[in-house]
Amino acid sequence: MDMNAIRVAEECTRLSDEEGTPFPEIVAALMGAGIEQYHADLLRSEKTYYMPDGTSHVVAGAAVKGVFAREFAGDDVQAAVRAAQAGLPYSQFCTRIAAAGCTGYFVSMTGRRAVYFGRTGENLTEHFPGR
């Protein structure tokens, strides 16, 4: 992964954690750096960013506050996604999806979707708005 993409990945992680930048702006910045997708591991508090050539970079993030539910509740994850789209801060979004049993998610910029998943593989796919 080139140094510019690493810088952008680290900056986007910081901006998300500081809750000052909306998700569409984060996605645009990542795409501008050539980043194809990322994995947010909520249990480990880190994000792994991937380039189309297979290179990647891991960035530590803020720990999720709250408890991770054992069971995945897709409707509750979807409600948290809608709340985030309406302005819910990222830390609160993470707390809500953890309470709904979500342990991580993948975001595909090229596929214009996010896939949220739980401990036993349950998942919910959310397409980017406007799709």
C-alpha positions in Angstrom: 0.0 0.0 0.0 1.5 3.4 -0.9 2.2 6.1 1.6 -0.7 8.3 0.4 -3.3 5.5 0.8 -1.9 4.7 4.3 -2.1 8.4 5.3 -5.7 8.6 4.0 -6.7 5.4 5.8 -5.2 6.6 9.1 -6.8 10.0 8.7 -10.2 8.5 7.9 -10.1 6.3 11.0 -9.2 9.3 13.1 -12.0 11.4 11.6 -14.6 8.7 12.1 -13.5 8.2 15.8 -13.6 12.0 16.3 -17.1 12.0 14.7 -16.5 15.1 12.6 -16.9 13.7 9.1 -20.0 12.1 7.6 -19.7 8.5 6.1 -20.1 9.7 2.5 -17.1 12.0 2.8 -15.0 9.2 4.4 -15.9 6.9 1.5 -15.1 9.5 -1.1 -11.6 10.1 0.5 -10.9 6.4 0.6 -11.9 5.9 -3.0 -9.8 8.9 -4.0 -6.8 7.2 -2.5 -7.6 4.0 -4.4 -8.7 2.0 -1.4 -11.2 -0.6 -2.5 -12.7 -1.9 0.7 -12.2 -2.0 4.5 -13.0 -4.3 7.4 -14.0 -2.8 10.7 -13.2 -5.4 13.5 -15.2 -4.0 16.4 -13.9 -6.7 18.8 -10.3 -5.7 18.1 -11.0 -2.0 17.7 -9.2 -1.8 14.3 -9.8 -1.3 10.6 -8.0 -3.1 7.8 -7.9 -1.2 4.5 -7.4 -3.1 1.2 -6.1 -2.0 -2.2 -7.1 -3.7 -5.4 -3.6 -5.3 -5.7 -4.2 -7.2 -2.4 -2.0 -5.0 -0.2 -3.5 -3.8 3.1 -2.9 -1.6 6.1 -4.3 -2.1 9.7 -5.2 1.0 11.7 -6.1 1.0 15.4 -9.3 2.8 16.3 -11.3 3.7 19.4 -12.7 0.9 21.5 -16.4 0.3 21.3 -18.2 1.2 24.5 -20.8 -1.2 25.7 -21.4 -4.9 25.5 -21.5 -7.1 22.4 -24.7 -9.1 22.4 -24.4 -12.8 21.8 -27.3 -12.9 19.3 -27.3 -10.9 16.0 -30.4 -8.7 15.6 -30.5 -7.5 12.0 -33.4 -5.2 12.5 -31.6 -3.4 15.3 -28.4 -3.1 13.1 -30.5 -1.7 10.3 -32.1 0.8 12.7 -28.7 1.9 13.8 -27.6 2.3 10.1 -30.6 4.5 9.5 -29.9 6.6 12.6 -26.3 7.0 11.5 -27.5 8.2 8.1 -29.6 10.8 10.0 -26.6 12.0 11.9 -26.0 9.6 14.8 -22.3 9.9 15.8 -20.0 7.0 14.9 -19.2 6.0 18.5 -22.9 5.8 19.3 -23.5 3.8 16.0 -20.8 1.3 17.1 -22.3 1.0 20.6 -25.8 0.3 19.1 -24.6 -2.3 16.5 -22.5 -4.0 19.2 -25.6 -4.2 21.4 -27.4 -5.7 18.4 -24.7 -8.5 18.2 -22.6 -7.0 15.4 -18.9 -7.8 15.8 -17.7 -6.2 12.6 -18.5 -5.1 9.1 -17.0 -4.9 5.6 -17.5 -1.8 3.4 -17.0 -2.2 -0.3 -16.6 1.1 -2.0 -16.7 -0.6 -5.5 -19.7 -2.7 -4.5 -21.4 0.3 -2.8 -22.5 -1.7 0.2 -21.7 -2.7 3.8 -22.0 -6.1 5.2 -22.6 -6.3 9.0 -22.0 -9.6 10.7 -22.3 -11.3 14.1 -20.5 -14.0 16.0 -21.9 -17.0 14.2 -22.0 -15.6 10.7 -25.4 -14.0 10.6 -25.3 -10.9 8.4 -27.1 -7.9 7.0 -26.2 -6.2 3.7 -26.9 -2.6 3.4 -26.5 -0.8 0.0 -25.3 2.8 0.0 -28.1 5.3 -0.2 -29.2 6.2 -3.7 -28.6 2.7 -5.1 
